[in-house]
Amino acid sequence: MKAWLCETLDGIDAMRWQDLPTPDPQPGEVRIAVRAASLNFPDLLIVQGKYQFKPPLPFVPGAEFAGVVDAVGAGVDHLKVGDPVAAIAGIGGFATHACVKAAQVLPLPPGFALEDAAAFAFAYGTSYHALMDRGALQPGETVLVLGAAGGVGSAALQIAKAAGARVIAAASSDEKCALCRELGADATLNYATEDVRATLKALTDGKGPDVVYDPVGGDLAEPVFRSIAWRGRYLVVGFAQGGIPALPWNLALLKGASIIGVFLGEFVRREPHGHAAALAQLMRWYAEGKVKPVIDQRLPMSELPAAYVRMGSRLVKGKVLLVNS
């Protein structure tokens, strides 16, 4: 097999695309012939040692991928060779083959494209958990999605629309805002050029958004939180801008608002049945055409450094895929 091996935490430039022994699945595992893997923001952090999950060195990065089962370990009876599957394994996906615990593998229903599957479970699972579980989103409410043209943001936009909400999509360029309108956003906000508070006030008739989905953090958080509706819910999803905001607590008091943390990994670990139910609903919506991953670029797996550069440039719309031919 070939794989990108991370032997130090010196970032992208220290990794090499190299030949490794093809592993055999251990008991309770399956081996997947990887067809596609998507690049998520944690994949950028993990090779720099900046992510909360720190696997022992050396490791193959790549948290989310899809392919076909090509070997089955002892004790696995619900998967067989030839099954199309997706996996969120934390690591291992930037390769031609990966051995994964069977519990981390999601069998794909007929008609679910492998490339879509490689860009689905992380972004859509995070966004569904955020909006529907933690945010208790109701039909008719107004959702503000920050970073709405990115991987998790575009997923959140589609999920909120499927749930019957009104969506204000916020992004950093007119081009990204245009994409959000194509995805069904009711209104857009370019936070690089517009006054965030004034625009939100105008778009909500002074009420503010009921739910804020924030994977960006940084200096956007305070003006957005100052604009939230009475009893609003502010979903803390991530910090793609880099800075972790420190909000004045009196703002939550004045608005009767909630600041709610969203951590998909811990949700999956603690509440696997809830996560399975969420994925089942998402797959139904996929089959109905209500949600579908936005693919920014498809690159050969051997060109992983170019994919990292594109993600680091903040130019990505949707997800970048690495594919094995």
N, C-alpha and C positions, 0 to 999 in steps of 0.2 A: 504494500500500500504506500501511498504518498500522503504526507501531512505537513502542516505548518507546526513546527515544534518551538515552543517558548521555553528557553533554557535559562534566561535571566529576566529580570523585570526592567529591562532597558528599552522597552517599547518595540514598535513595529520594526525598526531597522535591524534589530538583533535577531529576528526570526528568520528561519530558512525553510524553503519547500524541499523536503528531503524524503528519501526512502526509509521506511521503518518496517519491521516485521508485522505482518497482518495478524492481529490478535484473534484468539479463539474466545468465544463467549464463555464466561464462567456460569455456574449454576445461577439461575434467576435472571440471566442476561440474554439479549439477542445481539447479533451483529447486523448492522445496517450498511448496505452499499449506498453511500450518500450521493444523491442526485443534485441537491441544492441546499445551501445554507444561507441564512440571512445575517446581515450585520446589524447588531443592536448596540446602543451606546455603551452598555456595560462591557462589551467586547473590546472597546477602545480602552477602557479603564483597567481591565483585568491584566492586560499585558504590561501595564505600568505599575502594578501593585497598588492601585488606587481604589479598587472596588472592595465592597464589604466581604465578598467571597474570595478567599485567597487559596487557590489549590496549590498543593506542593509541586515544586519544580522537579523535572520538566513536565510540561503539559501541552496538550493540543487545544488551543482556544476554539471558540465557536459554540455558543450556547444553544442555538436553535437550528434544526435542520430536518430534512425529509428525504426519504429514499425507500428502498425495498429491503425487507428482511432477507439476508442470504445465509444465516446460520442461527440456530436456536440452541441455547444452553439447557442443561438439565433442569427439570422442574417448571419449564414454561410450556403451558398447554393451550394458551389462548391466542398465540401467534404462531405462524408457520412461514417457512421459506416462500418468498414470492409476495407476501403481504405488503401493500403500500402503507407506509407509516410516517408519522412526524414525531419529533422528540424535542423536549427541552431538557437537556442533560447538564447544563451549566458549562461544560467543556466538551471537546472532542469533535465538533462538527466541521472544522476547516481541514478536511481530509477526504480521502476516497472511501474510507471505511471507519466505522465507530462501533464499539461495544457499549451497550447501554442497558441499565436495569430495565427489565420488562415493565415495571411500574411507571417508568418515565416515558413510555412509548404510547402513542395514540394511534390506533388503527384508523385508517381513512375510509370514509364511505365511498361508494361508487360515484364517479364524476368529480371528485375533489382533486384538482390539479396539484401535482407534487410541488411545483414552484410556488403556488399559492400557499400550500401547507407549510413550506419552509419559512414563510413570512407571516404566519397566522397566530399561532398559539400564544406567543409572548406578547405581541402588541394588542391583540384582541382580548386575550385573557386578562391582561392588566387593565385595559380600558373598561371591560365589562365589570370586573371586580370593583373598579373605582366608581363608575357611574351608577350601576344598578344595585350593588351590594352596599358599599360604603356611603355612596351619595344618595341612595334611596330616590333616584330620579323618578319623577312622575310625568305622565303625558301632559303637555301644555306648558311645562316649565321652560325657562330659558337657561341654556347652558353656554358658558363661555369656554372655548377650548383654546388654550395657549399652545403655541407650536403646532398649529393644526395641520400643517402640511407635512409634518414628519411621520415616522412610523407609528408611534402610539397615538399621536394627535389625529392623524387621518382615520385611524381605527375608532377613536373616541367620537369623532364627528359622525361617522356612519352609524355607530351604535346609538348615539343620542337621537339621530333621525329615526332609526328603526323603532326606538322606544316612544316616539311621538313627541319629542321635545323640539323647541325652537333653538337653533344653533347659531351663535356668533362665533365665527372662526377667526382667530387672531394669528397672524404670521408676520415674518420680517421683510417681506417684499411684495410688490404688486403681483409678480408672477405667481408666488405661492398663494396669495389671496385668490387669484383667478382659478387655480387648481381647486381650492376649497369650495368655490361656488360650483364648479363642475361636479364636485362630490355631494352637493346638496345643501351647503351652508345657506342659511337664510340671510345672513349679513356677514361682512368681513371687516377686520380692523388691521391695518398695517401699523404695528407698534413701533416701526422704525421711523415713520414719518408723521403719524397722527398723535394727537393728544389723547392718551388712553382714557382718562377720566371723562373728558368732555364727550368723546365718541361713545363711550358706554352709556353715559347719561342720555344722549340723544337716541341711541338705538333701543333703549329700554323705557323710554318715557319717564326717566328719572328714577325708576324702580331699582335698577341694577340686576345683574344675573342671579338666578336662584342657586346655580351650581357653577363653580369654577373648577376646571380640570387643568392642573398646572404641572407639566413635566419640565418646565423651563427654570423656575426659580429666579434668583438674581434680583436685579433692580425692578423687575416688573411686578413682583409680588405685592409690595405695599400699595402702589396706586390702584391695582386691581382689587385688593382686599378693601380698600377704602370705598370702592364702588359697588360692593356686593349688596344684594338685597337683604331686607330684614329676614332673619332665620336662614340666611344663606349658608351653603356648605362649600368650603374651600378644600379641594382635594389635593394633597401634597403627593405628587407622583414621582418627581425627580428634579434634578438640578442641572439640566443640560447647559445652562449658561455658565455654570461653574461656581457661582456664589450661592451660599445658603443664606436665605434672608432671615433677618431678625425682626419680626413684626411687633409693633406696640400692642400689648395685650388689651389695652382699653378699646381698641377697635372692635375686637370680638364682643366685648361687653356692650358697646353702643349699638351694634347691629343685631345682638342676639345670635351671632353667627358662630359656626363651628369650623375648626381647623382639623381636618381628618387625614390621617396618614394612610397611605396605600402601599403595601408591600406584597406583591404577588407571590414571591418565593415562600414567605412564611405562611401566607394563606393556603397555598398548595400543601405545605407540610402539615399544618394544623387542621385544615378542613378539606381533605381531599374529595369528599363527596360533594361539597359545595362547588369546588372547582370543576368536577366532572359534570355537574348539572349546568354550569355556565357554558362549558365547551359544547355541550349538547345543544343548547339554545343557539349558540353562535353558528354551529354547523347547520342548523335549520335555516337560520337567516342567510347563510352562504348559499344554500341550495335554492333559496327563494330570490337570490340576487340582491339582497339588501345590504350585504357587506362583502367586500372583496379587497384584498391587499393592493395597495398602490406600489408598483414596482418602478423604482427610479432608474436602475441600470442592472443589466445582467453581465457579469464578468466571469471569465474562467477562474476556477479555484486557485490556479497558480498566480493570479494577479491580485491576491489579497492586499498587498501594500497599497495599490491604487485605490482599492475600495476604502481602506482606512483613511487615506488622504482626502477622498471625497467626503467621507463622513465628518472628518475634522474641519473641513472647509465650511460647514453649515449650509451647503448647497443642496443636500439631499431632499428630495420630495418623495415621501413614502419610504420604501426600503430598498437597500442595495442587496442583490443576490450574487452569491458565488456558486457557479455550476460546474459539475463534472460532466464532460461529454461522454 
